[in-house]
Amino acid sequence: MFQTVIMSLNEGFFKSLEIFLLTLLGAIPLGLIISFGSMSSFKPLKGVVKTLVWIIRGSPLMLQLLLVYYGPGMLGCNIWGTGSSGRFAAAMAAFILNYACYFSEIFRGGIESIPKGQKEAGQVLGMTGSQIFFKVTLLQVIKRIVPPMGNEIITLVKDTSLVRVIAVYEVMWNGQAFIKSSGIIWPLFFTGVYYLAFNGLLTILFGWLEKKLDYFKV
């Protein structure tokens, strides 16, 4: 029984890991784009982006998962289908949009925290706007956003368990399944070991990254 449980939990954990990695891959660049929109001097665009961020950050991720998956079908446009691949695609769409909005606020805060005098100094030296951003601003932004980004990424690990509401079989779902099939509850609690171990590794990684960035004092 123990071996069966571990195999099932491992399978679920790999699905959770896939959700985690794909979310980061999509949400980080999208979040940077959204942050530019929220800082735009074009007020209609800025208003739309800020409203979107407010809605996404102000509503539960579980609700967003349900709306993204079931909403199109209720409107007569079932873009996801009914199979496991469709449920997974819907989950990824909801997760990427949700975390992109959270990351965008971190990016915006980091970019706006850089003194404007540094941009002016770069212009005096003849640097272009892109050179100032990538060679002056971005280096400092990365250092400043590592702690809040680390918190959000660790939260993401735990949030992957929410995909079970649309029947995506991740580690929590697989652990809970043994309650119905075998009448045992310990596999469900054992899923905590997976979360704790993975978050422990991430904590060590971000701690190491912060020390590596110590050479750049701001």
C-alpha positions in Angstrom: 0.0 0.0 0.0 2.8 2.4 0.9 4.5 2.0 -2.5 1.1 2.5 -4.3 0.5 5.7 -2.3 4.0 7.1 -3.1 3.7 6.3 -6.8 0.3 8.1 -6.9 1.6 11.1 -5.0 4.7 11.3 -7.1 2.5 11.4 -10.2 0.4 14.1 -8.7 3.5 16.1 -7.6 4.9 16.1 -11.2 1.6 17.6 -12.4 1.8 20.2 -9.7 5.4 20.9 -10.7 4.3 21.3 -14.3 1.7 23.8 -13.3 4.2 25.7 -11.2 6.9 25.9 -14.0 4.5 26.8 -16.8 2.9 29.5 -14.6 6.2 31.1 -14.0 7.2 30.8 -17.6 4.0 32.7 -18.7 3.4 35.0 -15.8 6.8 36.6 -15.4 7.0 38.1 -18.9 3.3 38.9 -19.0 3.5 40.6 -15.6 6.3 42.8 -16.9 4.2 43.8 -19.9 1.2 44.5 -17.6 3.4 46.7 -15.3 4.3 48.8 -18.3 0.6 49.3 -19.0 -0.1 50.3 -15.4 2.7 52.9 -15.7 1.7 54.2 -19.1 1.2 57.9 -19.7 -1.8 57.0 -21.9 -4.6 57.3 -19.4 -7.2 55.0 -21.0 -4.7 52.1 -21.3 -3.5 52.8 -17.7 -7.1 52.7 -16.5 -8.0 49.5 -18.2 -4.9 47.7 -17.0 -5.3 48.9 -13.4 -8.9 47.8 -13.4 -7.9 44.4 -14.6 -5.2 44.1 -12.0 -7.7 45.2 -9.3 -10.3 42.6 -10.4 -7.8 39.7 -10.5 -6.1 40.6 -7.2 -9.4 41.3 -5.5 -11.1 38.0 -6.3 -10.2 34.4 -5.3 -8.1 32.3 -7.6 -10.6 29.4 -7.1 -13.4 31.6 -8.5 -11.2 32.6 -11.5 -10.5 28.9 -12.2 -14.2 28.1 -12.2 -15.1 31.1 -14.4 -12.3 30.5 -16.9 -13.2 26.8 -17.3 -17.0 26.8 -17.1 -17.7 30.4 -18.3 -17.0 29.9 -22.1 -19.2 26.8 -22.2 -22.1 28.6 -20.5 -21.8 31.3 -23.1 -22.1 28.7 -25.9 -18.4 28.7 -26.7 -16.7 25.7 -25.1 -13.1 26.5 -26.1 -11.6 24.1 -23.6 -13.4 20.9 -24.4 -14.2 18.2 -21.8 -11.0 16.2 -21.6 -8.1 16.5 -19.2 -6.1 18.5 -21.7 -8.8 21.1 -21.8 -9.1 21.3 -18.0 -5.3 21.7 -17.8 -5.3 24.5 -20.4 -8.0 26.4 -18.6 -6.1 26.0 -15.3 -2.9 27.4 -16.9 -4.8 30.4 -18.4 -6.2 31.3 -15.0 -3.0 30.8 -13.2 -0.8 32.8 -15.6 -3.2 35.7 -15.7 -3.6 35.7 -11.9 0.1 35.6 -11.1 1.0 38.0 -13.9 -1.2 40.6 -12.2 0.5 40.0 -8.9 4.0 40.1 -10.4 3.1 43.3 -12.3 2.6 45.2 -9.1 6.0 43.9 -7.8 7.6 45.0 -11.1 5.9 48.4 -11.0 6.9 49.0 -7.4 10.5 48.0 -8.2 10.8 50.2 -11.3 9.2 53.2 -9.7 11.5 52.9 -6.6 14.5 53.8 -8.7 15.4 57.5 -8.4 14.6 59.5 -11.6 18.0 61.1 -11.3 19.7 57.9 -12.5 17.7 58.0 -15.7 18.6 61.7 -16.2 22.3 60.8 -15.5 22.1 58.1 -18.2 20.6 60.5 -20.7 23.4 63.0 -20.0 25.9 60.2 -20.8 24.2 59.7 -24.1 22.5 56.4 -23.3 19.3 55.4 -25.0 16.1 54.6 -23.2 16.6 50.9 -23.6 20.2 51.1 -22.5 19.2 53.0 -19.3 16.5 50.4 -18.5 18.6 47.3 -19.1 21.9 48.5 -17.8 20.9 50.8 -15.0 17.3 50.3 -13.9 16.8 46.6 -14.3 19.9 45.6 -12.3 18.6 47.5 -9.3 15.0 46.3 -9.8 16.0 42.7 -9.8 17.7 43.1 -6.4 14.8 44.9 -4.9 12.1 42.5 -6.1 13.7 39.2 -5.1 12.1 39.0 -1.6 8.5 39.8 -2.7 8.9 37.6 -5.8 10.1 34.8 -3.6 7.0 35.1 -1.4 4.7 35.0 -4.4 6.5 32.0 -5.9 6.3 30.1 -2.7 2.6 30.9 -2.5 2.2 29.6 -6.1 3.5 26.2 -5.0 0.6 25.9 -2.5 -1.9 27.4 -4.9 -1.4 24.7 -7.4 -3.6 22.5 -5.1 -6.6 24.7 -6.2 -6.7 23.1 -9.7 -8.6 20.2 -8.2 -11.8 22.2 -8.3 -11.9 21.6 -12.1 -10.6 18.0 -11.7 -7.0 18.5 -12.6 -5.3 15.6 -10.8 -2.4 17.1 -8.8 -0.8 15.9 -5.7 -3.5 17.0 -3.3 -6.2 15.3 -5.4 -4.3 12.1 -5.5 -3.8 12.1 -1.8 -7.4 12.8 -1.1 -8.5 10.1 -3.5 -7.3 7.4 -1.0 -10.0 8.5 1.5 -12.7 7.4 -0.9 -11.0 4.4 -2.4 -9.3 2.9 0.6 -10.7 4.7 3.7 -7.3 6.0 4.8 -6.4 9.6 5.4 -2.6 9.6 6.0 -1.8 10.0 2.3 -3.6 13.3 2.3 -1.4 14.6 5.2 1.7 13.1 3.5 1.2 15.5 0.7 2.4 18.2 3.1 5.8 16.6 2.9 6.0 17.4 -0.8 5.0 21.0 -0.3 7.3 21.5 2.6 10.3 19.9 0.8 9.7 21.9 -2.4 9.2 25.2 -0.5 12.3 24.5 1.6 14.4 24.2 -1.6 12.9 27.4 -3.0 13.6 29.2 0.3 17.3 28.1 0.1 17.4 29.1 -3.5 16.1 32.6 -2.9 18.4 33.0 0.2 21.4 32.2 -2.0 20.2 34.5 -4.7 19.8 37.4 -2.3 23.4 36.8 -1.1 24.7 36.7 -4.7 23.1 40.2 -5.2 24.7 41.7 -2.1 27.6 42.9 -4.2 25.2 45.4 -5.7 24.3 47.9 -2.9 21.3 50.2 -3.4 
